[in-house]
Amino acid sequence: MPNPVQINVPDADRTVRSPTDALRFVTASIVGVLTILIVLIFPDVFGGLARDLSEIFDDASGAISEIAGLIVTALVLAVPLIILVFFIRERDFRRLVIVVLAALTAAVATWGTIAWIANLLADEAFTPRYGTVVVAQTAYYPYVAALTAAITAATPWLRLRWQRASWIAFALMIIVRLTLGSNLPAELVLAMSIGVAVGSGLLFIVGSPNRHPSGEEIVATLKRSDVDVARLDAAQVDARGSTPYFAETVDGSRVFVKTLSTDERSADLLFRLYRQFRFKNIGDEPAFSTLRRAVEHEALLSYSASAAGVRTPPLVAVGLIGEKEYSMLLAYEAIEGKSLDSIEADELTDEILTEIWEQVSILRDHGIAHRDLRLANVFMDEEKTAWIIDFGFSELAASELLLNNDIAELITSSALLVGPERAVRSAVDVLGSDAVTDAAPRVQPQALSGATKTEVKDRGDHLDRSIRDEIARTTGQVAGPLDRIQRLDPKRRIRNRG
């Protein structure tokens, strides 16, 4: 009988404030606001399309319209019935109250918003010809919003077949209703966006189920990937955008495991959205369409860096955790050593700095931008050899901007430990004066990772300015002006007005 796996992972909270709910709220809110703006600017577009739809079905026989009305009536009642039956069967009345609250809030918000728009436009609402539906025209869109909010708020707890039944019934209701000539473009989009915003916003406030994998699920996934684990421990290391673990296999070897979930991907999407709104010239690529694509991209970059000759831990396994694509993992051979952000300044010798920059030179020669090249992602093993880790944000065929940003990031991160003079000199010795001078305009807090930027600001001694001065002194070259990065800079506007 095999020995049980020793799992030392803290118990996760049952409910969390999920970034996925926050992302849905933000997305739905943006859609709703854009819909309102378009309606106010181009009201005739939507009214004309609604009348065209009505004319298309104007010749339909009375029998067909009555049948369609009865179908909508059944579907209108089916969606809340599905949700009600599920929560009563589960005896989960607390969450049923949350779902009902979401539905009522969305209905009131939609009714008020449509009334406000109609008042601004001072235009009568276009009334559909057929009136056999249970929900009257004035209540139809608030009811659509209520159903959307209810399904959104209930989905995290509904089993898959119940989710599908709810959304299929809702979609059929909308499709059949359209054949009756309703005001599709504006009101329907607005109602559904309000419903999603209210449902996901309420979920974010009260919390939704924690989808982060358990230790048992991680062990099971590793075993399916032919990694037989004897012990799993939570890792106390810097791991941006993932959750790290150390696993010990039955043969005594150690594996570093990082799990990525849909919540972490949603947090990354929100962060990218913020960066696109706040900054420019930062080199962010479009987000990956799914969590699987993001994990596969990291695996590809890890293989590419290793094939180029970069010293990086070999990839051991990639696995899907559970049956749904809520989380995945990547496993690497563990390095016996420590990250350079946890050592003393005298341990980071000139020899090690030179070795690190030699690894960076290989990355540059092969067009690979690491994009998070700080000391936390450089490991020193027991033989004082440097390793580059974590290619989760990296890019192949990278632009000069991204490659220069890597230089600026690593110089700044190392200068925090050894000072500007040694940090710059080691970079120039390996990469040359031209490459370091070209990177100087990126040596500014807003172009750096969040962790490095925070450390620079906490020092309060304008380290970035000292680094740029040291680059000019060491290379004997004058760097170009700092890159304009901030789209919105309130402090600068205030200074200019002063």
Backbone torsions as a table, in degrees:
resi	resn	phi	psi	omega
1	MET	NA	126.3	-177.6
2	PRO	-66.3	147.4	178.1
3	ASN	-69.3	143.5	178.9
4	PRO	-67.4	148.3	179.3
5	VAL	-76.5	134.0	177.3
6	GLN	-87.5	116.4	-176.2
7	ILE	-114.3	114.9	179.4
8	ASN	-112.5	73.1	-178.5
9	VAL	-126.7	126.3	179.6
10	PRO	-58.2	143.7	176.1
11	ASP	-63.5	130.4	-179.4
12	ALA	-82.9	152.1	175.1
13	ASP	-63.1	144.0	-178.6
14	ARG	-70.3	-35.0	177.5
15	THR	-126.0	147.5	-179.4
16	VAL	-140.0	162.1	170.9
17	ARG	-85.5	101.8	-168.0
18	SER	-82.3	131.1	172.5
19	PRO	-60.4	-25.7	177.7
20	THR	-63.6	-42.6	176.3
21	ASP	-64.5	-39.7	178.5
22	ALA	-63.6	-41.3	179.1
23	LEU	-63.6	-43.7	178.1
24	ARG	-62.5	-40.3	178.7
25	PHE	-61.7	-46.8	-179.1
26	VAL	-63.6	-45.6	-178.7
27	THR	-62.6	-47.5	-179.8
28	ALA	-64.2	-37.6	179.2
29	SER	-64.7	-41.0	178.6
30	ILE	-63.4	-43.7	178.5
31	VAL	-61.2	-44.2	-180.0
32	GLY	-62.5	-45.2	-179.7
33	VAL	-64.8	-42.7	178.5
34	LEU	-63.0	-38.8	178.3
35	THR	-62.3	-43.9	179.2
36	ILE	-62.0	-45.0	-179.5
37	LEU	-61.8	-43.3	-179.2
38	ILE	-65.8	-40.1	178.8
39	VAL	-62.5	-42.1	-178.3
40	LEU	-70.1	-32.3	-178.2
41	ILE	-84.6	-39.6	-177.1
42	PHE	-125.0	64.5	-176.8
43	PRO	-64.7	-31.3	-177.1
44	ASP	-69.1	-26.6	-179.2
45	VAL	-61.1	-45.9	-176.5
46	PHE	-76.0	-38.5	178.0
47	GLY	-63.8	-41.3	178.7
48	GLY	-64.2	-41.9	179.8
49	LEU	-65.7	-37.9	178.2
50	ALA	-62.5	-41.7	179.2
51	ARG	-67.7	-36.1	176.7
52	ASP	-62.2	-42.2	178.4
53	LEU	-62.6	-40.8	179.8
54	SER	-63.9	-40.6	-179.4
55	GLU	-66.5	-33.8	179.3
56	ILE	-58.9	-39.3	-176.9
57	PHE	-100.8	11.0	-175.2
58	ASP	-67.2	-29.5	-177.2
59	ASP	-88.9	1.2	-179.5
60	ALA	-63.5	143.8	-178.5
61	SER	-67.5	157.4	178.1
62	GLY	-61.6	-36.0	-179.3
63	ALA	-63.1	-44.1	-179.8
64	ILE	-63.1	-42.9	-179.0
65	SER	-65.6	-37.3	178.4
66	GLU	-66.7	-41.1	178.2
67	ILE	-62.6	-43.8	178.8
68	ALA	-61.3	-39.7	178.8
69	GLY	-63.5	-40.7	178.4
70	LEU	-65.8	-37.7	177.9
71	ILE	-62.5	-44.9	179.4
72	VAL	-62.5	-41.4	178.7
73	THR	-57.5	-44.5	179.7
74	ALA	-64.4	-42.9	-178.9
75	LEU	-69.3	-35.5	177.1
76	VAL	-57.9	-38.2	-179.6
77	LEU	-85.0	-23.3	-174.6
78	ALA	-70.3	-41.1	-174.1
79	VAL	-62.2	-53.8	178.7
80	PRO	-64.7	-29.4	179.2
81	LEU	-65.9	-41.2	178.7
82	ILE	-59.2	-48.0	-178.1
83	ILE	-65.4	-42.7	-178.9
84	LEU	-62.2	-47.4	-179.2
85	VAL	-61.2	-40.8	-178.3
86	PHE	-61.5	-50.3	-175.5
87	PHE	-70.9	-30.0	175.6
88	ILE	-69.2	-41.3	176.7
89	ARG	-61.3	-37.8	-179.8
90	GLU	-82.8	-6.4	-176.1
91	ARG	54.1	40.5	-178.1
92	ASP	-109.3	74.5	-173.4
93	PHE	-77.1	-25.6	178.4
94	ARG	-62.9	-46.1	-179.4
95	ARG	-72.9	-28.4	174.7
96	LEU	-63.0	-38.8	176.9
97	VAL	-62.9	-41.1	178.6
98	ILE	-62.0	-42.8	179.8
99	VAL	-63.7	-44.1	179.3
100	VAL	-63.9	-41.5	178.4
101	LEU	-61.4	-42.3	177.8
102	ALA	-61.1	-42.9	-178.7
103	ALA	-63.8	-45.8	-179.1
104	LEU	-65.0	-43.1	-180.0
105	THR	-61.9	-44.4	-179.6
106	ALA	-64.9	-40.0	-179.8
107	ALA	-62.8	-45.9	-179.7
108	VAL	-64.8	-43.6	-179.4
109	ALA	-62.6	-40.7	-179.5
110	THR	-68.7	-45.0	178.0
111	TRP	-57.6	-46.3	-179.3
112	GLY	-65.7	-39.6	-178.4
113	THR	-67.5	-44.9	-179.9
114	ILE	-65.7	-39.4	177.2
115	ALA	-63.2	-39.3	179.2
116	TRP	-65.7	-42.4	179.3
117	ILE	-65.3	-43.6	179.8
118	ALA	-61.7	-37.1	178.9
119	ASN	-67.3	-39.6	178.5
120	LEU	-66.0	-40.1	-177.9
121	LEU	-80.1	-17.6	-178.9
122	ALA	50.3	44.6	-176.2
123	ASP	-130.3	139.7	179.0
124	GLU	-71.5	139.7	178.1
125	ALA	-67.7	141.5	178.3
126	PHE	-74.9	123.0	-175.1
127	THR	-98.2	128.7	179.5
128	PRO	-65.6	154.8	-176.2
129	ARG	-70.8	-37.4	-172.2
130	TYR	-97.5	133.9	-174.6
131	GLY	-124.3	31.7	-175.7
132	THR	-86.3	-2.6	-176.9
133	VAL	-77.6	144.6	179.9
134	VAL	-57.4	-46.4	-178.5
135	VAL	-79.6	123.5	-178.8
136	ALA	-67.9	162.3	-177.1
137	GLN	-57.6	-42.0	-177.7
138	THR	-67.1	-23.1	-179.0
139	ALA	-103.2	-4.7	-172.5
140	TYR	-63.8	-50.3	-175.9
141	TYR	-69.4	-40.9	171.2
142	PRO	-57.8	-34.4	179.4
143	TYR	-70.3	-39.6	175.1
144	VAL	-58.4	-45.0	179.0
145	ALA	-62.2	-40.6	-179.8
146	ALA	-62.9	-44.9	179.1
147	LEU	-64.1	-42.4	179.4
148	THR	-61.4	-44.9	179.6
149	ALA	-64.6	-40.7	-178.9
150	ALA	-64.0	-45.8	179.7
151	ILE	-65.6	-41.6	179.0
152	THR	-60.7	-44.7	-178.3
153	ALA	-72.0	-27.5	-177.1
154	ALA	-89.1	-23.5	-172.6
155	THR	-52.5	-43.0	-177.6
156	PRO	-59.0	-23.1	-178.2
157	TRP	-104.6	-17.8	-179.3
158	LEU	-71.6	140.7	172.0
159	ARG	-69.5	160.4	-170.3
160	LEU	-56.2	-43.8	-177.6
161	ARG	-67.7	-31.6	176.7
162	TRP	-71.3	-38.2	176.0
163	GLN	-60.3	-48.1	-178.1
164	ARG	-62.4	-41.5	-179.7
165	ALA	-62.2	-41.8	-179.1
166	SER	-65.2	-49.2	-177.2
167	TRP	-70.2	-34.9	178.0
168	ILE	-66.1	-44.4	178.2
169	ALA	-62.4	-41.6	179.2
170	PHE	-63.8	-45.5	-179.4
171	ALA	-63.2	-41.3	178.1
172	LEU	-63.4	-38.5	178.3
173	MET	-60.2	-44.5	-179.5
174	ILE	-65.2	-45.2	-176.9
175	ILE	-62.9	-47.2	-179.4
176	VAL	-66.4	-38.2	179.5
177	ARG	-61.5	-34.8	-179.6
178	LEU	-63.0	-30.9	179.4
179	THR	-68.8	-12.1	178.6
180	LEU	-93.0	4.1	174.6
181	GLY	78.7	40.8	179.3
182	SER	-81.6	171.0	-179.4
183	ASN	-76.6	75.9	-173.8
184	LEU	-57.5	-63.1	-158.2
185	PRO	-59.5	-53.8	-171.8
186	ALA	-83.1	-59.5	-171.1
187	GLU	-63.7	-39.8	-176.7
188	LEU	-67.4	-47.2	178.2
189	VAL	-62.0	-42.8	-179.7
190	LEU	-63.6	-44.4	-179.1
191	ALA	-62.1	-44.7	-178.5
192	MET	-69.5	-37.4	178.7
193	SER	-66.7	-38.8	176.2
194	ILE	-64.9	-41.1	179.3
195	GLY	-60.7	-46.6	179.0
196	VAL	-64.5	-41.4	-179.5
197	ALA	-63.0	-44.3	-179.4
198	VAL	-67.9	-46.2	-178.6
199	GLY	-62.3	-47.3	-179.4
200	SER	-72.2	-34.8	177.1
201	GLY	-63.9	-41.7	177.6
202	LEU	-66.6	-38.2	176.3
203	LEU	-61.1	-40.8	-179.6
204	PHE	-64.6	-34.3	-179.3
205	ILE	-72.5	-47.3	-174.8
206	VAL	-89.6	-17.7	-179.7
207	GLY	97.9	146.4	176.8
208	SER	-124.7	168.3	-175.1
209	PRO	-58.2	137.5	178.3
210	ASN	-74.6	113.8	-178.0
211	ARG	-92.3	4.9	179.4
212	HIS	-65.8	136.2	-174.5
213	PRO	-67.3	149.1	176.0
214	SER	-82.0	167.4	177.2
215	GLY	-60.4	-38.2	179.5
216	GLU	-63.6	-40.3	179.5
217	GLU	-66.8	-37.8	178.3
218	ILE	-64.7	-44.8	179.1
219	VAL	-61.1	-42.9	-179.9
220	ALA	-63.1	-39.6	178.9
221	THR	-66.3	-42.1	177.6
222	LEU	-62.8	-38.4	180.0
223	LYS	-65.2	-39.1	176.8
224	ARG	-63.4	-25.1	178.6
225	SER	-93.4	16.0	176.5
226	ASP	68.7	30.4	172.4
227	VAL	-113.3	101.1	-174.4
228	ASP	-86.2	107.3	-171.0
229	VAL	-92.9	136.6	174.3
230	ALA	-103.5	-24.9	-176.8
231	ARG	-153.6	140.3	177.6
232	LEU	-130.5	127.4	-179.5
233	ASP	-126.5	142.1	170.8
234	ALA	-66.7	137.0	-176.6
235	ALA	-100.0	129.9	178.1
236	GLN	-93.7	69.2	179.7
237	VAL	-131.2	163.1	178.0
238	ASP	-74.4	116.2	-180.0
239	ALA	-140.7	94.4	-176.7
240	ARG	-74.7	127.1	175.5
241	GLY	79.0	13.7	179.7
242	SER	-156.6	172.4	176.7
243	THR	-117.3	123.0	-172.2
244	PRO	-98.7	151.7	177.1
245	TYR	-143.9	158.4	168.0
246	PHE	-116.3	132.7	178.6
247	ALA	-120.5	140.3	174.4
248	GLU	-110.8	127.4	-177.3
249	THR	-85.8	169.7	-177.9
250	VAL	-65.9	-21.9	178.5
251	ASP	-92.1	6.8	174.0
252	GLY	93.4	-5.8	178.3
253	SER	-79.4	160.6	-177.8
254	ARG	-115.7	144.4	-177.8
255	VAL	-129.7	136.5	173.6
256	PHE	-95.1	125.1	-176.4
257	VAL	-118.1	133.5	173.3
258	LYS	-124.9	130.3	177.7
259	THR	-105.1	143.6	176.7
260	LEU	-126.8	134.5	-177.0
261	SER	-120.6	170.8	177.0
262	THR	-62.8	-31.2	178.2
263	ASP	-65.7	-41.9	179.1
264	GLU	-68.1	-35.7	175.6
265	ARG	-65.8	-40.8	178.6
266	SER	-64.2	-39.7	176.9
267	ALA	-61.9	-38.4	177.8
268	ASP	-66.1	-39.7	178.2
269	LEU	-64.4	-41.3	177.3
270	LEU	-63.1	-41.0	179.3
271	PHE	-64.3	-42.1	177.6
272	ARG	-63.2	-40.1	179.0
273	LEU	-62.1	-42.8	177.7
274	TYR	-62.7	-44.4	-178.6
275	ARG	-64.2	-38.7	178.8
276	GLN	-65.9	-35.1	179.8
277	PHE	-73.8	-39.1	-172.6
278	ARG	-89.5	-36.2	-170.7
279	PHE	-121.9	166.3	170.4
280	LYS	-138.0	165.9	-179.4
281	ASN	56.5	41.4	178.8
282	ILE	-109.0	-7.6	172.6
283	GLY	76.0	16.7	178.8
284	ASP	-68.8	132.4	174.2
285	GLU	-88.0	160.5	175.6
286	PRO	-58.0	145.9	-179.3
287	ALA	-66.4	153.6	178.7
288	PHE	-71.4	149.5	-174.3
289	SER	-68.2	-30.6	-178.6
290	THR	-141.7	166.0	174.7
291	LEU	-61.2	-39.1	179.8
292	ARG	-59.7	-42.8	179.6
293	ARG	-63.8	-37.6	179.5
294	ALA	-65.3	-42.4	179.4
295	VAL	-66.8	-43.6	178.5
296	GLU	-62.1	-35.3	178.7
297	HIS	-64.4	-44.3	178.2
298	GLU	-62.4	-41.9	178.7
299	ALA	-61.5	-42.8	178.7
300	LEU	-61.2	-44.9	-179.1
301	LEU	-65.8	-37.9	178.1
302	SER	-62.6	-46.4	177.2
303	TYR	-62.5	-41.8	-177.8
304	SER	-64.5	-44.3	179.2
305	ALA	-63.2	-42.7	179.3
306	SER	-63.7	-42.5	179.5
307	ALA	-65.6	-29.5	179.2
308	ALA	-75.4	-13.1	179.8
309	GLY	106.5	6.2	177.4
310	VAL	-74.0	139.3	178.6
311	ARG	-81.1	101.5	-179.2
312	THR	-141.9	147.1	-175.7
313	PRO	-60.2	137.0	178.0
314	PRO	-64.3	141.9	176.2
315	LEU	-77.7	129.4	-177.1
316	VAL	-98.6	-41.8	-174.5
317	ALA	-158.6	151.5	169.1
318	VAL	-128.9	130.4	-175.6
319	GLY	-146.1	150.3	173.9
320	LEU	-90.1	126.6	-178.7
321	ILE	-91.9	119.4	-177.9
322	GLY	78.1	-174.2	-176.9
323	GLU	-88.5	-28.1	179.8
324	LYS	-98.0	152.2	-177.3
325	GLU	-83.3	56.7	174.1
326	TYR	-84.8	-29.4	-178.7
327	SER	-155.0	152.5	177.7
328	MET	-139.0	168.0	178.8
329	LEU	-135.2	156.2	168.5
330	LEU	-126.0	137.7	-179.9
331	ALA	-122.4	133.2	179.8
332	TYR	-124.8	155.2	170.6
333	GLU	-61.1	132.4	-177.1
334	ALA	-78.0	144.7	176.7
335	ILE	-96.9	129.4	176.4
336	GLU	-84.0	97.4	-178.0
337	GLY	175.1	-147.5	-178.3
338	LYS	-151.7	154.6	178.6
339	SER	-74.3	152.0	-173.1
340	LEU	-73.5	-10.9	175.3
341	ASP	-79.6	-4.4	-178.6
342	SER	-111.8	10.6	-179.3
343	ILE	-106.1	168.5	176.2
344	GLU	-83.5	159.2	-175.8
345	ALA	-59.7	-37.5	-177.2
346	ASP	-72.2	-14.8	176.2
347	GLU	-78.3	-23.3	-179.5
348	LEU	-88.5	82.5	-175.8
349	THR	-75.8	167.7	177.1
350	ASP	-62.4	-33.2	178.9
351	GLU	-64.1	-42.2	179.4
352	ILE	-68.9	-41.2	177.8
353	LEU	-59.6	-44.0	178.4
354	THR	-61.6	-41.5	-180.0
355	GLU	-63.4	-39.5	178.3
356	ILE	-62.4	-45.4	-178.5
357	TRP	-67.9	-27.5	174.6
358	GLU	-66.2	-37.1	175.6
359	GLN	-66.8	-39.4	177.6
360	VAL	-64.5	-37.9	178.6
361	SER	-60.8	-38.5	177.4
362	ILE	-64.0	-43.9	177.8
363	LEU	-57.9	-46.1	-178.8
364	ARG	-63.7	-42.3	-179.0
365	ASP	-61.9	-26.3	-179.1
366	HIS	-104.3	12.3	175.1
367	GLY	67.7	29.3	-179.6
368	ILE	-105.5	121.4	174.4
369	ALA	-100.4	126.1	-178.8
370	HIS	-73.5	-44.4	174.5
371	ARG	74.4	5.5	171.3
372	ASP	-153.0	47.3	-168.6
373	LEU	-87.4	75.4	177.1
374	ARG	-118.8	169.8	-174.1
375	LEU	-60.5	-26.1	178.2
376	ALA	-63.7	-22.6	-178.9
377	ASN	-106.8	20.0	171.2
378	VAL	-122.4	122.4	-179.2
379	PHE	-105.4	146.9	173.3
380	MET	-116.9	119.6	-177.3
381	ASP	-81.8	-175.8	-174.9
382	GLU	-67.5	-17.1	178.3
383	GLU	-98.2	15.9	178.9
384	LYS	62.2	36.5	177.4
385	THR	-106.3	137.5	-176.4
386	ALA	-88.5	139.8	177.7
387	TRP	-128.7	140.7	174.9
388	ILE	-97.9	130.6	-178.8
389	ILE	-126.4	170.5	171.0
390	ASP	62.1	87.1	177.4
391	PHE	-101.8	28.9	-177.2
392	GLY	-65.8	-25.6	-178.3
393	PHE	-112.4	12.3	-171.3
394	SER	-79.1	166.3	-179.7
395	GLU	-137.1	139.3	169.8
396	LEU	-87.5	158.8	-179.7
397	ALA	48.1	48.2	-172.5
398	ALA	-73.4	151.9	177.3
399	SER	-74.9	164.7	176.7
400	GLU	-61.1	-33.7	179.5
401	LEU	-60.0	-46.1	-179.3
402	LEU	-68.3	-39.4	178.7
403	LEU	-65.7	-39.3	176.5
404	ASN	-66.9	-34.8	179.7
405	ASN	-65.1	-35.1	176.1
406	ASP	-59.9	-43.3	178.8
407	ILE	-62.4	-46.9	-179.5
408	ALA	-61.1	-40.7	-178.8
409	GLU	-64.1	-48.9	-175.7
410	LEU	-70.4	-39.4	176.4
411	ILE	-59.7	-46.3	-178.2
412	THR	-66.3	-44.6	-179.2
413	SER	-62.8	-42.2	179.3
414	SER	-72.7	-32.5	178.0
415	ALA	-64.7	-28.6	175.7
416	LEU	-60.5	-26.7	-177.8
417	LEU	-101.2	-43.1	-172.8
418	VAL	-112.9	-2.8	179.2
419	GLY	92.9	157.9	-175.4
420	PRO	-61.7	-39.3	-173.5
421	GLU	-62.3	-51.4	-179.0
422	ARG	-68.4	-38.6	-178.7
423	ALA	-62.4	-44.6	-178.7
424	VAL	-72.1	-43.6	-176.9
425	ARG	-60.3	-42.7	-179.5
426	SER	-65.3	-37.1	178.5
427	ALA	-67.2	-44.1	-179.5
428	VAL	-65.5	-39.2	-178.9
429	ASP	-59.7	-34.3	-177.1
430	VAL	-94.4	-48.6	-173.1
431	LEU	-88.6	-24.0	-177.3
432	GLY	97.9	160.8	-175.4
433	SER	-66.0	-39.5	-175.2
434	ASP	-63.1	-45.9	-177.5
435	ALA	-63.6	-41.1	-178.9
436	VAL	-71.4	-39.3	177.9
437	THR	-63.3	-40.1	178.5
438	ASP	-62.8	-27.6	-178.6
439	ALA	-85.4	-12.7	-175.6
440	ALA	-56.5	-40.0	178.9
441	PRO	-62.8	-14.0	177.9
442	ARG	-92.5	-4.5	178.8
443	VAL	-81.9	81.6	177.8
444	GLN	-155.3	146.3	-172.0
445	PRO	-53.1	-40.0	-174.3
446	GLN	-70.0	-17.9	179.9
447	ALA	-90.6	-5.4	-174.2
448	LEU	-99.9	168.9	176.7
449	SER	-64.9	160.0	-177.2
450	GLY	-59.4	-40.8	-178.1
451	ALA	-65.7	-45.4	179.7
452	THR	-66.3	-42.7	179.1
453	LYS	-59.0	-42.4	179.9
454	THR	-63.2	-43.9	179.9
455	GLU	-64.1	-40.3	178.9
456	VAL	-63.1	-45.0	-179.4
457	LYS	-67.6	-36.3	-179.9
458	ASP	-65.4	-29.9	178.0
459	ARG	-65.9	-38.3	177.2
460	GLY	68.3	20.3	-178.1
461	ASP	-117.5	19.5	178.5
462	HIS	54.1	51.2	-179.1
463	LEU	-57.7	-38.9	-178.9
464	ASP	-60.1	-39.4	178.6
465	ARG	-67.2	-39.4	178.4
466	SER	-63.7	-38.2	179.2
467	ILE	-65.7	-43.7	-180.0
468	ARG	-63.6	-40.1	176.5
469	ASP	-63.4	-39.7	-179.6
470	GLU	-68.6	-35.3	176.3
471	ILE	-62.3	-44.6	179.2
472	ALA	-63.6	-41.2	-179.0
473	ARG	-68.3	-43.4	-175.8
474	THR	-71.8	-40.8	-176.3
475	THR	-87.2	-22.5	-175.6
476	GLY	71.2	18.0	-179.0
477	GLN	-119.1	150.5	178.0
478	VAL	-94.5	120.2	179.8
479	ALA	-77.5	159.2	176.4
480	GLY	-70.8	171.3	178.6
481	PRO	-64.2	158.4	178.7
482	LEU	-59.3	140.4	176.6
483	ASP	-65.7	139.2	173.6
484	ARG	-76.2	119.5	-174.5
485	ILE	-117.6	-38.5	-175.3
486	GLN	-81.9	126.7	171.9
487	ARG	-74.6	-43.5	-177.4
488	LEU	-117.3	120.2	179.9
489	ASP	-133.3	85.7	-178.1
490	PRO	-57.4	-38.6	-178.6
491	LYS	-62.7	-40.0	179.9
492	ARG	-66.0	-40.3	178.3
493	ARG	-61.2	-41.1	179.9
494	ILE	-64.7	-43.0	178.9
495	ARG	-62.4	-41.1	-178.6
496	ASN	-65.1	-38.6	179.1
497	ARG	-68.0	-33.6	179.3
498	GLY	-69.0	NA	NA
